[in-house]
Amino acid sequence: MQATLIESVEIAPGVRHFVFEARGIERLAFTPGQFVSLSGVVNGQTITRAYSLASAPCGKEAAAGNRFELCLNRVDGGIFSPHLFDLAPGDSVEMQPPLGTFVLREPVRNSLMIATGTGIAPFRGMLQATLKPGGPAFTLLFGVRHESHLLYRREFEAMARELPQFRFWPTLTQPEAGWTGRVGRVQGHLAEAIDATCQTRADLDIYLCGLKPMVDDVRQILKSMGFDRKQIRYEKYD
Ligand SMILES: Cc1cc2nc3c(=O)[nH]c(=O)nc-3n(C[C@H](O)[C@H](O)[C@H](O)COP(=O)(O)OP(=O)(O)OC[C@H]3O[C@@H](n4cnc5c(N)ncnc54)[C@H](O)[C@@H]3O)c2cc1C
């Protein structure tokens, strides 16, 4: 299957939001949190990389049913991400249909979502699809270095204003002067986020997405807190 780039917009230094259209189908069916694999020829070699779907199926911005959105970091010295950054609207790449098990557990319960960097992508799609008045509580704990890297900040702030059961907790490891919010790594806010999201720890599901060091470290902490492995789902980008 081919995907055609509709637009890509820089949303933070070195990070772009991409809107693609899957060609030849009316609707791209997927469960929020899944990923697509994109392939292309770079320096004579076919390269394939996975990217989390950053939108809900037929999400607000993905008005056409075959549109989907991605959020990508340009990895310095990376092979494929710079190739995707160089695409112009109208260019196409090869794609595989959505796959993956990093989706919300059913029935959806009170949930803590923890992301660093572009690990925010699957949570955006999950929240777009799932948040509704009177539903379970969600806390999104989002760690980045600088305020300018708080991807989709306005959207999450708007969700938090509209729905009292949704909390958006950004934290910065390298805050600029004037930042009055949370600071430090997500790990430092874990216990407070857990307590804010549930009455009883057994009733909470926890989702982690980002690079291996954060995911491994948080899993270890959660294990030591007594969480059952079934309560924890994660996606590692590397
Ligand atoms: C299931 C899954 C979903 C993914 N979803 C996304 C996504 O939504 N957005 C996204 O930007 N990436 C995502 N990735 C990572 C992506 O597949 C590539 O690894 C990334 O684009 C780097 O590819 P590259 O060819 O440019 O770099 P490579 O030449 O393959 O270099 C790999 C290096 O890049 C680092 N790296 C990988 N991903 C990132 C990242 N996101 N930020 C910083 N460093 C990184 C690795 O630690 C490694 O050191 C996902 C990976 C998986 C397995």
Ligand as a Chemical Component Dictionary entry (heavy atoms), coordinates in Angstrom:
data_LIG
# 
_chem_comp.id                   LIG 
_chem_comp.type                 NON-POLYMER 
_chem_comp.pdbx_formal_charge   0 
_chem_comp.three_letter_code    LIG 
# 
loop_
_chem_comp_atom.comp_id 
_chem_comp_atom.atom_id 
_chem_comp_atom.alt_atom_id 
_chem_comp_atom.type_symbol 
_chem_comp_atom.charge 
_chem_comp_atom.model_Cartn_x 
_chem_comp_atom.model_Cartn_y 
_chem_comp_atom.model_Cartn_z 
_chem_comp_atom.pdbx_ordinal 
LIG C1  C1  C 0 6.455  0.433 17.491 1  
LIG C2  C2  C 0 7.317  1.656 17.226 2  
LIG C3  C3  C 0 6.698  2.884 17.057 3  
LIG C4  C4  C 0 7.476  4.023 16.828 4  
LIG N1  N1  N 0 6.866  5.221 16.688 5  
LIG C5  C5  C 0 7.596  6.348 16.514 6  
LIG C6  C6  C 0 6.949  7.629 16.443 7  
LIG O1  O1  O 0 5.712  7.744 16.542 8  
LIG N2  N2  N 0 7.729  8.716 16.251 9  
LIG C7  C7  C 0 9.102  8.631 16.152 10 
LIG O2  O2  O 0 9.756  9.679 15.982 11 
LIG N3  N3  N 0 9.728  7.445 16.224 12 
LIG C8  C8  C 0 9.007  6.294 16.380 13 
LIG N4  N4  N 0 9.633  5.072 16.426 14 
LIG C9  C9  C 0 11.075 5.001 16.125 15 
LIG C10 C10 C 0 11.276 4.843 14.601 16 
LIG O3  O3  O 0 10.828 3.561 14.191 17 
LIG C11 C11 C 0 12.741 4.951 14.204 18 
LIG O4  O4  O 0 13.515 4.152 15.035 19 
LIG C12 C12 C 0 13.253 6.384 14.252 20 
LIG O5  O5  O 0 12.546 7.210 13.326 21 
LIG C13 C13 C 0 14.746 6.426 13.929 22 
LIG O6  O6  O 0 14.914 5.884 12.669 23 
LIG P1  P1  P 0 16.164 6.317 11.778 24 
LIG O7  O7  O 0 16.269 5.373 10.626 25 
LIG O8  O8  O 0 16.109 7.786 11.463 26 
LIG O9  O9  O 0 17.359 6.129 12.778 27 
LIG P2  P2  P 0 18.362 4.867 12.906 28 
LIG O10 O10 O 0 19.418 5.030 11.869 29 
LIG O11 O11 O 0 17.593 3.596 12.887 30 
LIG O12 O12 O 0 18.976 5.187 14.319 31 
LIG C14 C14 C 0 18.365 4.647 15.452 32 
LIG C15 C15 C 0 18.673 5.544 16.622 33 
LIG O13 O13 O 0 17.560 6.429 16.782 34 
LIG C16 C16 C 0 17.150 6.428 18.140 35 
LIG N5  N5  N 0 15.700 6.712 18.126 36 
LIG C17 C17 C 0 14.693 5.934 17.668 37 
LIG N6  N6  N 0 13.503 6.562 17.776 38 
LIG C18 C18 C 0 13.766 7.767 18.311 39 
LIG C19 C19 C 0 12.940 8.863 18.657 40 
LIG N7  N7  N 0 11.615 8.842 18.418 41 
LIG N8  N8  N 0 13.540 9.930 19.213 42 
LIG C20 C20 C 0 14.880 9.977 19.418 43 
LIG N9  N9  N 0 15.709 8.962 19.099 44 
LIG C21 C21 C 0 15.161 7.875 18.556 45 
LIG C22 C22 C 0 17.510 5.056 18.646 46 
LIG O14 O14 O 0 17.735 5.058 20.029 47 
LIG C23 C23 C 0 18.783 4.757 17.910 48 
LIG O15 O15 O 0 19.879 5.249 18.616 49 
LIG C24 C24 C 0 8.893  3.924 16.700 50 
LIG C25 C25 C 0 9.497  2.667 16.855 51 
LIG C26 C26 C 0 8.731  1.554 17.126 52 
LIG C27 C27 C 0 9.404  0.223 17.306 53 
# 
loop_
_chem_comp_bond.comp_id 
_chem_comp_bond.atom_id_1 
_chem_comp_bond.atom_id_2 
_chem_comp_bond.value_order 
_chem_comp_bond.pdbx_ordinal 
LIG C1  C2  SING 1  
LIG C2  C3  SING 2  
LIG C2  C26 DOUB 3  
LIG C3  C4  DOUB 4  
LIG C4  N1  SING 5  
LIG C4  C24 SING 6  
LIG N1  C5  DOUB 7  
LIG C5  C6  SING 8  
LIG C5  C8  SING 9  
LIG C6  O1  DOUB 10 
LIG C6  N2  SING 11 
LIG N2  C7  SING 12 
LIG C7  O2  DOUB 13 
LIG C7  N3  SING 14 
LIG N3  C8  DOUB 15 
LIG C8  N4  SING 16 
LIG N4  C9  SING 17 
LIG N4  C24 SING 18 
LIG C9  C10 SING 19 
LIG C10 O3  SING 20 
LIG C10 C11 SING 21 
LIG C11 O4  SING 22 
LIG C11 C12 SING 23 
LIG C12 O5  SING 24 
LIG C12 C13 SING 25 
LIG C13 O6  SING 26 
LIG O6  P1  SING 27 
LIG P1  O7  DOUB 28 
LIG P1  O8  SING 29 
LIG P1  O9  SING 30 
LIG O9  P2  SING 31 
LIG P2  O10 DOUB 32 
LIG P2  O11 SING 33 
LIG P2  O12 SING 34 
LIG O12 C14 SING 35 
LIG C14 C15 SING 36 
LIG C15 O13 SING 37 
LIG C15 C23 SING 38 
LIG O13 C16 SING 39 
LIG C16 N5  SING 40 
LIG C16 C22 SING 41 
LIG N5  C17 SING 42 
LIG N5  C21 SING 43 
LIG C17 N6  DOUB 44 
LIG N6  C18 SING 45 
LIG C18 C19 SING 46 
LIG C18 C21 DOUB 47 
LIG C19 N7  SING 48 
LIG C19 N8  DOUB 49 
LIG N8  C20 SING 50 
LIG C20 N9  DOUB 51 
LIG N9  C21 SING 52 
LIG C22 O14 SING 53 
LIG C22 C23 SING 54 
LIG C23 O15 SING 55 
LIG C24 C25 DOUB 56 
LIG C25 C26 SING 57 
LIG C26 C27 SING 58 
# 
